[in-house]
Amino acid sequence: MMEFERINSLKMETEDHYRKRAKSYRTSPEYGKMVSLYPILETSIQDCKDENLVA
């Protein structure tokens, strides 16, 4: 029964919440380091920048 109650308590955050988290992540030092280590990643991110990936 405890497992069932825990599953029911899970909920998704709002889209605005995830947009704020993404913005925070993209401005973090860790993100900058990751992109600098993997140049192809930066190119891929730029290619997808203006895509509407969420329906």
N, C-alpha and C positions, 0 to 999 in steps of 0.2 A: 504494500500500500504506500509506503514511503517513496518508493521509486516513482509511482504514478503521480504523486503530489509534486515531486520535484520537476518532472517533465512538464506538468501544467503550469509551473511558475515561470518557465522560459518564455521570453517574448522578444521580439525584434525591436530595436530602437527606431527612431524616426529617420527619415532620409536626411534631414538637416543635421542630425547627430553624426551620421556617417560622413557627410560632406565636411563637417568641422574636423572630424578625426583625420580624414584624408588630407586636408589642408595642413593640419598640424604635423602630420607625418612627412609630407612633402617638403616642409621647411626645416626638418630636423637635421642635425649634423650626420646622423647615421644614414639617412637617405642620400645626402650629398656624397658621402663616402662610398656608398654602394654604387651609385650611378657613375662615379669617377673610376671605380674598379672594373665596371662592365660597360664600356662605351656602347655596345650594341643595345643595351637596355635603354640608354638615353635616347637613341634613335627610335626605338620601338615606342617609347613613351610619347615622343614628339609626333610620331605617325598617328597615334590614337588620340591625341589631345582633344580634338574637337568632335570626336565620335560620340554618338548617343548610344552608350552601351547598356543602358537600362530602359526597358520598354515601359 
